[in-house]
Amino acid sequence: MTAFSTQQVQAGYVPGTVQNSAVPPIYQTAAYEFASLADAADIFALRKAGNLYSRSASPTQLVLEERVAALEGGASAVAVASGQAAVAVTLLALVGRGGHIVAASQLYGGTVDLFQDTFEDFGISVTFVDQDDADAWRTAIRPETRALFAESVANPVAQVLDIQLVADIAHDAGLPLVVDNTVGTPYLVRPGDHGADFVVHSATKFLSGHGTSLGGVVVDQGSFDFGAQPEHWPQFTARYRRLGDLVLWDRFGIGQAFAALVKTKYVHDLGPSLAPFNAWQILQGIETLDLRVSRQSATALTIAEHLAQHPQVAAVHHPGLTDNRWHALAERYLPRGVPSVFSFDLHGREDAGTQTRVAQVIDALEVVRLVANIGDARSLVAHPASMTHSHLDAAQRAAAGISLNTIRLSAGLEDPTDIIADLDRALAHA
């Protein structure tokens, strides 16, 4: 008879038993049992696919990766612990030490921090350009440039990227375009349909949709051929030294080699692993993505139209408004609706009293919450200059279209009349 201590660890479960759950299960495990030593050796050497260790992936995560890749029309995906991690591992894998990135000036503040501070520590340089200036993109490209980067819809001023234009510039130079589609969402726009080669998401935002779990995903569209200029991409086309004579491009090919490198090197070595429970919660959120985004988009436009007529509001940055400078691009790239994250500026000079005036408005809100997040079921505000973009200097804020008077709004699922009434009450304090 098996001893008590053995039974308390092993009784009642046989690894690999197939169940018939209708919903993707949570595989809350750190590791996996191998069928044999030979099986383990083949999986570790990438000769065979299989579950290795949850630092690299879990079965729940694999479902999430396949689902997001399908929504973006991509070939493969890698899910990690946060959107910031997704941006980081994507560009580390593409660029390498001594490489260079050309990036839009209109980016989320945390991405700017990563680019101008941490990447510098890694020997990676970044040149920021106005994303509307085609010549600026072209002239910033150097021999060591390995990627162009922008957001489909910029956070917080909702500037719409001319994706095809920037993709053509990248491809003419033999480079991939990486687009952060967090604000755009795959329901409203699929950057890969317009030439982007890699699409990044902070899954914490709209994909999850309820502000409960951190996560990030990068999708390889399967459109960029690293083999066309193999000398520029030795991480894919030369021997992968930790695995003997294996060459990732030969073993996995287009649309798959990138994911293999990210998982086996950058996620494996740096450890930005997505928890199975977080992957499961994001999967639950994705099931209602189109319903939530459609309603939030409509609500945001209603709010923007109201604020555009408000006497205390100097400007509303929403490309759904016909007088917005990116309205034509929104009609071209976002036919299902404009994202629900936008910003507006209060009237008044930028001076010593600006912070107090903005605080009086924000602190008076009751329905809309002060939270450093977007894409939530709840309506949220933030003050970019003192929160999400607080590390940027005045020139960088100006390049991103942010003033000290700018307030970012992420429209939620509440009744639009309640949100508007709340904003009107708060703006009376301006």
Salt bridges, closest charged atoms under 4 A:
ASP39 OD1 - LYS48 NZ 2.39
ASP42 OD1 - ARG47 NE 2.90
GLU65 OE1 - LYS263 NZ 2.80
GLU72 OE2 - HIS201 NE2 2.62
ASP113 OD2 - HIS391 ND1 2.80
ASP132 OD2 - ARG325 NH2 3.60
ASP135 OD1 - ARG138 NH1 3.16
GLU144 OE2 - ARG142 NH1 3.42
ASP162 OD1 - ARG332 NH1 3.38
ASP193 OD2 - ARG190 NE 3.13
ASP197 OD2 - HIS171 NE2 2.75
ASP269 OD2 - ARG242 NH2 2.67
ASP269 OD1 - HIS268 ND1 2.71
GLU287 OE2 - ARG67 NH1 3.90
GLU331 OE2 - HIS327 NE2 3.42
ASP345 OD2 - HIS317 NE2 2.99
ASP376 OD1 - ARG378 NH2 2.78
ASP422 OD1 - ARG425 NH2 3.25
ASP424 OD1 - HIS306 NE2 2.82
ASP424 OD1 - HIS310 NE2 3.49
